[in-house]
Amino acid sequence: MTEHTGNRRSTGGDVLVEVLRRHGVTTVFGVISIHNLPLVEAVDRELEFVEMRHEAAAVNAADGFARASGGLGVALTSTGTGAGNAAGSMVEALTAGSRVLHITGQIESEFLAPDRPAASRGVIHEFPAQPRMLDAISAYSTTITEAKDVEAELETAIARILAAPSGPASVEWPTDLQYLASPDAQRPVPSAPAPAAPPVPDADAVARAADLLRNARRPLLWLGGGAAGAGGEVAELARQLGAGIITSNSGRGVVAEDTPLVIGNFATTPAVRALLGDADVLLAVGTHFRSNETASYSLSLPENIIQIDVEPTTVGRVYPAAVGLVGDAAQTIASLLAQLDVAATADEWPRRVTAVREEVRADLTTYIGGYAEICTAIRDALPRGSVIARDVTIPSSQWGNRLLPIYERGTNIFPLGGGIGQGLAMGIGAAHARPDIPTLVLAGDGGLAVHLGELASLAGSGAPVIVLVVNDGGYGVLRNMQQKNGFRRSGVDLHTPRFDLLAASMDIPYRLVRGPGVIAEALEAAVAHGGPSFIEVDVEAIDPAPGPFVPPVHVPVEAH
């Protein structure tokens, strides 16, 4: 335990620091408040505390840190409204299965009604239904009720975060118990609870799956986020089978996208649809077959689907599975590899896979016009290990989530829940996980405006983040959707800040990109700068003009 010297009084913050150190955590993101003062004081003294301006951004930053590091992201927020502010970002972490520990304050324990939320005394900042909210937005939530149980409660929450399937946990901690808890007064914890072991797939099912793969002549793999950690096994399986690799957005980078067999996040393109139509076996690993990646579930897949997932309810939920394997992706694929002594892949299949890979990239490169120069410049300027955090904006959805090469899954950060405005804070968190190389945040002017205050967080931290803002004066995605469907143009043309003045007010170097031939030098200068920097791209000056992007959202029409 940490020694406590002088007259400084130990608190629950010291307990928190000890638990976090035990799990290798050195960085915490948060917003200070009267309901978490002891926690922030200890974390700021003993670890790195990154001050964010909004609770939602604190959780986003912790989420980005967790994804980029592969470890645990920690966020500290206030209670009531503060915890409510964090809710949307917790939904994102829950959607992505991110390893986030959210610790929120709570009013003093003596005022907590035992039958919450029915009873309320009207204590300042009281939100009687907070436990129900935290339970809804977390994979696990709990309330600390006794000072001596803090360490055990935190360890239990972390164990749940790390268990498969992973997900965020929320711990509400009454203010008085933050002050009253101390390391020496903790109830002994015989041993930290170990994360639950993932299930082991049925041996007969593994044998049936291996037999299907062994006899497949035109196999494909589909990787989702659940394939994380199985990159080596997946790459070897694809090599042995000569199988093409399709990915969801969250499965990008599990196998580096400069691998010839990786088609990537292009499942709904005509060329990949044709490939799927001719495939005889599809092995799906850790994917939910999300609506936007299956054309609202209208995409036709092979009859023989082998589905691997650690969560039993996922198997066969969207597309029927000929064989379902419930277990850890890496272990399950290793079991399959052990039985694949011979594969029957048609000789021409790998060549066709690679040809389709090149075709879909060439088609998109042509369609996006001058954006292609930006895409190439980003990849040329950044190291392979740099995180590319993308907000929900046209460049992200149209080409950043597909064409921009991703070489490692931890560098692929995007709000899977589709919420706008989260990219900047995620990028700040990721930059603290990988401080020796630059992080790029790709955002639109509308999304950046959601959390402009986090530019101050970025400037204050000095993190090496390049903020690349593509400015079209509003919500371009929704403009396109309104135009395509004959809707009135409403709510999409926004008053946009002068980003040059905003960057200057933060002492962040700024560069405006108008027209071709400029972006490469701007990115090179930003990388060389080493700290925060800001690049604005004027969409009206992009040349050649890109084709329009309309989100794959189903708009029902009246039947006649």
Buried (B, 14 or more C-beta within 10 A) or exposed (E): EEEBEEEEEBBBBBBBBBBBEEBEBEBBBBBBBEBBBBBBBBBBEBBBBBBBBBBBBBBBBBBBBBBBBEBBBBBBBBBBEBBBBBBBBBBBBBBBBBBBBBBBBBBBBEBBEEEBBEEEEEBEBBBBEBBEBBEBBBBBBBBBEEBBBBBBBBBBBBBBBBBBBBBBBBBBBBBBBBBBBBBEBBEEBEEBBEBEEBBBBBEEBBBBBBEBBBBBBBBBBBBBBBBBBBBEBBBBBBEBBBBBBBBBBBBBBBBBBEBBBBBBBBBBBEBBBEBBEEBBBBBBBBBBBBBBBBBEEEBEBBEBBBBBBBBEEBBBBBBEBBBBBBBBBBBBBBBBBEEBEEBBBBEEBBEBBBEBBEBBBEBBBEBBBBBBBBBBBBBEBBEEEBBBBBBBBBBBBBBBBBBBBBBBBBBBBBBBBBBBBBBBBBBBBBBBBBBEBBBBBBBBBBBBBBBBEBBBBBBBBEBBBBBBBBBBBBBBBBBBBBEEEEEEEEEBEEEBBEBEEBBEEBEBBBBBBEBBEBBBEBBEBBBEBEBBBBBBBBBEBBEEEBEBBBBEEEEEEEEE
